[in-house]
Amino acid sequence: MNCKVMGIVNVTPDSFSDGGRYFRPEEAIRRARNLIADGADIIDIGGESTRPGAEPVGWEEEWRRVEPVLRGLSPYKGGTVPISVDTYHPETAARAVEAGAKIVNCVYAEPIPEMLRICAKSGAELVIPSQSLGSLPKEGGTVPIYIDPMIGFGTTREEDLALLRSVSELAKKGRVLVGASRKRIVKKLTGEKVTGKNLGGNLAIAMWCARHGASVVRVHDVKETVQALRVLEALGE
């Protein structure tokens, strides 16, 4: 088992999970460095909330939010921790990889062909929705890809459970990245209504995914997830 931990940094004023706590660039950079110190293998920077009902922003505003954080992190520890940019805007993706991002995390299928061209040209890796796996253009053969089952994107409790149970099958097709941290499914399963108070549920899902073949778990609670993975590995799982 070799599951990496991707730490989440939301540079947004309206994220459901942290309420804009890291909206200012210096706060986001500090948050990212703390996550790296906690053991994050990858940092994922997002400049637009994808929570239900969130107002979309244009790529110009998204890039204005992301750029100073990306540039502030690039020299940290020699840039040894890869930076991912969570975006569905090709304009943001192109600028991000030019500024040093190693991964583009795209949550929608429509921009995937353009994202593949950007990543093929730059050498960056790409996260794609699992629904796009069967319709990749030819560029898909040259770009290292992660498959995201897309937990919590307009899905019901039962659909999310089915997606989580599909991780082992997806892992047979390629590297799987699961982002279920602090999603509605956790609240539904635990019964806990307060965001950030259902750590046990988040860890259970992350460990399930790691045990069933996920290559990366995308989480808010990096330190606790790293600890749980170490215990799981020591137990031979």
Secondary structure, 3 states (H helix, E strand, C coil): CCCEEEEEEECCCCCCCCCCCCCCHHHHHHHHHHHHHCCCCEEEEECCCCCCCCCCCCHHHHHHHHHHHHHHHCCHHHHCCCEEEECCCHHHHHHHHHCCCCEEECCCCCCHHHHHHHHHHHCCEEEEEHHHHHHCCHHHHCCCEEEECCCCCCCCHHHHHHHHHCHHHHHCCCEEEECCCCCHHHHHHHCCCCCCCCHHHHHHHHHHHHHCCCCEEEECCHHHHHHHHHHHHHCCC
